[in-house]
Amino acid sequence: MLMKSKVALYLAGAAFLLAGCTSSKMAGTWQITNYQTTSGDGQDIRLANIGSLKFKRNGTGVKQISYSVLQNKVTDNTPFKWTAGAESVTITGKGPELNKTWIVVEDGKKSQKWKSTDGGSTVQVLELKKQ
């Protein structure tokens, strides 16, 4: 029983350290270089340089997003909270854009690629470059 407790403690510590590494890597301002949505019916929307996400070490941040799609202008300049795990980043806030859990597909110090869905058949891809 004591052995299981030590293993559980070790795994919890390792997970904490991995999350901490990801969190410190995320801190800073990231340019959104590409944003793509693909729906189940084959509609594909690709946008470049739609703004930035500023991640602070304390788990907060600010979105500065602006783009137009089909004559609809979208602007989101709101604060958010974020958490990062080994394979995901979750953004929560009041603004309309990007609030969800994203799966980290590519995890570099200077570039990131994330994917998510709308809960249905639409897949979203977000590519970030650190400023």
Backbone bond lengths (Angstrom), bond angles and torsions (degrees), N, CA, C in turn:
res aa  C-N    CA-C-N  psi(-1)  N-CA   C-N-CA  omega(-1)  CA-C   N-CA-C  phi
1 M - - - 1.442 - - 1.528 110.99 -
2 L 1.333 116.51 -40.43 1.448 121.02 179.04 1.526 110.41 -63.78
3 M 1.329 117.03 -36.42 1.460 122.11 179.29 1.528 110.35 -63.09
4 K 1.338 117.43 -42.20 1.462 121.35 179.10 1.516 110.85 -63.95
5 S 1.320 117.79 -38.16 1.461 122.35 178.31 1.523 110.56 -63.81
6 K 1.335 116.49 -41.97 1.462 120.44 179.16 1.527 110.70 -65.70
7 V 1.322 117.16 -41.27 1.465 121.13 178.84 1.525 109.78 -64.67
8 A 1.321 117.31 -44.53 1.469 120.84 179.11 1.517 110.67 -61.94
9 L 1.321 117.97 -42.23 1.453 122.69 178.59 1.529 110.46 -63.75
10 Y 1.328 117.16 -42.69 1.455 121.97 178.10 1.530 110.85 -61.49
11 L 1.334 117.55 -46.53 1.466 121.21 179.88 1.517 111.46 -63.88
12 A 1.325 117.15 -41.17 1.468 120.37 178.21 1.525 110.35 -62.84
13 G 1.337 116.67 -42.23 1.461 120.49 178.40 1.520 112.16 -64.37
14 A 1.320 117.05 -41.08 1.463 121.17 178.88 1.524 110.58 -64.24
15 A 1.326 117.12 -42.78 1.470 120.55 178.10 1.515 110.78 -62.42
16 F 1.329 117.46 -40.69 1.459 121.65 178.65 1.525 110.82 -62.34
17 L 1.342 116.41 -44.86 1.458 120.18 179.52 1.521 111.75 -64.19
18 L 1.332 118.18 -41.62 1.467 120.98 178.13 1.510 110.99 -63.68
19 A 1.323 117.50 -42.91 1.464 120.63 178.29 1.515 109.71 -63.64
20 G 1.324 118.19 -38.58 1.459 121.56 178.58 1.513 111.79 -64.25
21 C 1.326 117.38 -39.62 1.466 120.99 177.93 1.515 110.51 -63.55
22 T 1.321 117.01 -44.91 1.458 121.18 178.94 1.522 110.17 -62.84
23 S 1.333 116.66 -43.22 1.457 120.85 -178.35 1.519 111.39 -61.93
24 S 1.336 117.70 -44.85 1.457 119.25 -178.86 1.523 111.01 -68.36
25 K 1.327 117.09 -31.41 1.467 120.89 177.09 1.530 110.80 -67.43
26 M 1.323 116.67 -34.08 1.463 121.02 -177.30 1.519 112.51 -75.93
27 A 1.325 118.19 -26.02 1.467 120.78 -177.04 1.521 110.17 -57.37
28 G 1.328 115.46 131.76 1.460 121.92 -179.48 1.519 110.44 128.31
29 T 1.316 115.92 -173.59 1.462 121.86 -178.86 1.524 109.55 -102.97
30 W 1.336 114.82 129.88 1.462 122.21 -178.71 1.532 109.54 -118.09
31 Q 1.310 116.52 124.15 1.464 122.64 175.22 1.527 108.82 -77.08
32 I 1.320 117.11 133.04 1.469 121.17 175.67 1.526 106.37 -85.44
33 T 1.318 116.64 97.62 1.460 120.86 -174.95 1.517 112.79 -80.38
34 N 1.336 117.44 -31.47 1.465 121.68 177.71 1.518 109.81 -145.35
35 Y 1.328 114.84 139.50 1.464 121.86 175.67 1.517 106.12 -136.76
36 Q 1.322 116.49 121.89 1.463 121.21 -174.74 1.520 109.92 -131.11
37 T 1.329 116.09 137.54 1.457 121.17 171.27 1.520 107.97 -124.08
38 T 1.326 115.30 134.50 1.459 121.57 177.51 1.521 107.47 -126.98
39 S 1.327 115.91 121.14 1.463 119.39 -179.20 1.527 109.94 -93.13
40 G 1.318 115.31 165.93 1.458 121.21 -178.94 1.519 113.42 -62.27
41 D 1.338 116.99 -23.12 1.469 119.77 179.83 1.525 112.67 -90.09
42 G 1.344 116.51 9.05 1.456 120.08 174.66 1.508 115.43 92.97
43 Q 1.328 118.63 -1.44 1.461 119.57 177.46 1.517 108.97 -71.95
44 D 1.327 115.18 131.58 1.452 121.91 -175.77 1.522 108.35 -126.78
45 I 1.329 116.62 124.11 1.467 121.53 176.21 1.515 107.21 -119.30
46 R 1.336 115.68 125.92 1.463 121.58 178.89 1.524 108.63 -123.32
47 L 1.321 114.89 129.84 1.459 121.11 179.00 1.522 109.06 -128.33
48 A 1.326 116.66 143.52 1.462 121.30 179.74 1.526 109.94 -116.68
49 N 1.331 114.83 144.12 1.461 122.44 173.72 1.524 113.12 50.48
50 I 1.330 115.68 61.31 1.475 120.31 -176.73 1.523 113.14 -91.85
51 G 1.321 117.91 -0.37 1.459 119.70 178.56 1.512 111.79 144.16
52 S 1.346 114.76 -151.86 1.460 119.18 -176.95 1.521 111.46 -147.19
53 L 1.313 113.72 162.96 1.459 123.24 174.02 1.528 107.01 -125.20
54 K 1.329 116.01 126.80 1.464 120.41 177.46 1.523 107.92 -107.29
55 F 1.341 116.12 116.08 1.454 123.06 179.89 1.524 108.88 -101.91
56 K 1.323 117.01 121.78 1.462 121.68 176.37 1.528 108.40 -96.93
57 R 1.310 116.44 152.40 1.469 122.02 -178.10 1.529 113.00 -62.04
58 N 1.326 117.61 -22.50 1.467 120.52 -177.47 1.531 113.56 -83.81
59 G 1.341 117.35 9.20 1.468 120.80 177.60 1.514 114.31 86.20
60 T 1.331 117.36 14.13 1.461 121.38 174.96 1.523 108.28 -117.81
61 G 1.315 115.91 172.36 1.447 120.14 178.44 1.516 110.91 -172.13
62 V 1.336 115.19 -177.00 1.461 121.56 -179.70 1.523 108.59 -138.24
63 K 1.343 115.42 132.47 1.464 121.38 173.80 1.529 108.24 -92.98
64 Q 1.316 117.05 137.89 1.455 122.80 171.88 1.523 106.24 -132.31
65 I 1.338 114.95 87.81 1.460 121.79 -172.01 1.524 109.50 -123.11
66 S 1.328 115.98 137.35 1.457 121.35 176.56 1.532 109.17 -154.62
67 Y 1.344 115.91 125.90 1.463 120.59 176.62 1.521 109.77 -160.45
68 S 1.325 116.04 166.96 1.461 122.46 177.17 1.516 109.70 -125.55
69 V 1.339 115.43 136.60 1.462 122.11 176.05 1.517 107.56 -136.83
70 L 1.335 115.91 124.25 1.464 121.40 177.75 1.526 111.63 49.02
71 Q 1.306 116.48 49.07 1.461 125.40 178.03 1.531 113.32 65.70
72 N 1.315 118.05 14.30 1.461 122.51 173.95 1.523 108.28 -105.95
73 K 1.328 115.62 120.09 1.461 120.41 179.06 1.530 109.06 -91.60
74 V 1.334 115.64 129.23 1.458 122.09 179.31 1.525 108.23 -115.65
75 T 1.329 115.97 127.24 1.455 121.84 176.01 1.515 108.19 -133.16
76 D 1.309 116.86 133.53 1.461 121.95 178.69 1.526 108.25 -143.37
77 N 1.318 115.77 102.25 1.462 122.58 178.13 1.523 108.06 -119.78
78 T 1.328 115.92 66.86 1.457 120.30 -173.53 1.523 111.56 -125.13
79 P 1.340 115.93 155.59 1.463 119.39 174.45 1.520 110.95 -74.18
80 F 1.315 116.58 159.17 1.460 121.20 177.04 1.519 109.85 -147.14
81 K 1.321 115.36 167.25 1.455 122.75 170.62 1.515 106.97 -111.91
82 W 1.322 116.89 149.38 1.454 120.19 -178.96 1.524 111.26 -142.99
83 T 1.317 113.50 151.92 1.460 121.52 172.13 1.519 107.12 -136.37
84 A 1.309 115.85 148.21 1.465 120.75 179.79 1.510 109.41 -128.86
85 G 1.329 114.86 135.54 1.451 121.77 173.69 1.505 108.66 -113.84
86 A 1.302 117.03 -170.02 1.461 121.31 -179.00 1.529 111.70 -65.68
87 E 1.345 117.54 -30.46 1.465 120.33 -174.95 1.520 113.74 -131.48
88 S 1.337 117.84 11.43 1.464 118.82 -178.03 1.523 111.39 -152.98
89 V 1.332 114.51 158.99 1.460 123.00 173.30 1.520 106.29 -131.89
90 T 1.341 116.41 130.64 1.455 120.81 178.05 1.517 108.77 -113.61
91 I 1.338 115.84 128.94 1.461 123.04 177.85 1.518 107.25 -115.64
92 T 1.343 116.93 128.20 1.462 121.82 176.22 1.521 108.49 -129.44
93 G 1.327 116.11 139.07 1.455 120.78 179.63 1.513 110.91 -179.01
94 K 1.330 115.17 -176.39 1.461 120.97 -177.10 1.522 113.60 -88.36
95 G 1.308 118.79 -25.23 1.457 121.21 -178.14 1.516 111.95 -65.95
96 P 1.323 117.00 162.70 1.464 120.48 -173.95 1.529 115.81 -80.58
97 E 1.314 117.91 -14.04 1.460 119.46 -170.50 1.525 114.26 -108.69
98 L 1.320 115.56 137.92 1.466 126.27 167.39 1.521 115.39 70.40
99 N 1.335 118.56 7.87 1.465 121.37 179.74 1.522 109.83 -78.86
100 K 1.329 115.82 102.61 1.466 121.89 -178.89 1.509 108.72 178.03
101 T 1.306 115.90 -179.95 1.458 121.29 172.64 1.516 108.46 -93.45
102 W 1.312 115.56 129.03 1.455 123.63 179.92 1.522 109.21 -110.18
103 I 1.322 116.84 136.60 1.460 122.23 174.34 1.527 107.49 -85.85
104 V 1.313 116.90 127.30 1.463 121.55 179.99 1.528 107.89 -81.80
105 V 1.332 115.98 113.63 1.463 122.64 -178.49 1.530 110.57 -91.81
106 E 1.330 116.39 -41.28 1.467 122.33 175.96 1.517 106.87 -128.59
107 D 1.334 116.50 130.95 1.456 121.36 -170.69 1.517 110.91 -128.85
108 G 1.327 117.11 80.52 1.457 120.95 178.14 1.518 111.57 -106.08
109 K 1.324 116.00 166.74 1.466 120.19 178.13 1.520 111.44 -68.51
110 K 1.318 117.66 -31.83 1.467 121.90 -175.80 1.520 113.60 -112.62
111 S 1.327 117.75 -9.09 1.466 120.21 178.06 1.526 109.83 -146.89
112 Q 1.317 114.94 147.28 1.457 122.87 -179.28 1.526 108.43 -137.49
113 K 1.324 116.13 149.46 1.453 122.02 171.99 1.513 107.06 -133.84
114 W 1.338 115.85 124.83 1.454 122.19 -177.48 1.517 110.11 -122.21
115 K 1.344 116.69 152.49 1.460 122.36 174.90 1.524 109.47 -132.93
116 S 1.335 114.56 151.14 1.455 120.78 176.30 1.525 108.52 -157.66
117 T 1.318 116.04 174.99 1.465 121.22 175.34 1.518 108.89 -128.64
118 D 1.319 115.00 169.91 1.464 120.30 176.57 1.530 110.53 -94.05
119 G 1.322 117.23 11.75 1.454 121.62 -175.62 1.517 111.59 90.82
120 G 1.324 115.72 -6.70 1.455 121.74 178.74 1.514 109.82 -123.52
121 S 1.324 115.49 -132.77 1.463 119.97 -175.20 1.528 113.71 -97.34
122 T 1.321 118.86 1.70 1.459 121.17 -179.47 1.522 110.65 -90.40
123 V 1.334 115.86 128.13 1.459 122.72 177.93 1.521 108.28 -107.63
124 Q 1.322 115.81 134.87 1.452 121.50 178.52 1.531 109.23 -115.91
125 V 1.319 115.73 139.85 1.457 122.09 178.80 1.525 107.38 -126.15
126 L 1.312 115.38 132.12 1.454 122.43 -179.11 1.522 108.22 -124.40
127 E 1.331 117.60 125.43 1.458 122.03 177.42 1.518 108.35 -114.91
128 L 1.332 115.37 128.95 1.461 121.84 -174.46 1.515 110.49 -122.27
129 K 1.338 116.09 146.97 1.461 121.64 174.98 1.521 106.88 -130.76
130 K 1.319 116.67 129.88 1.461 121.17 -177.85 1.519 110.24 -73.01
131 Q 1.325 115.52 135.13 1.467 121.37 179.69 1.506 110.54 -87.24
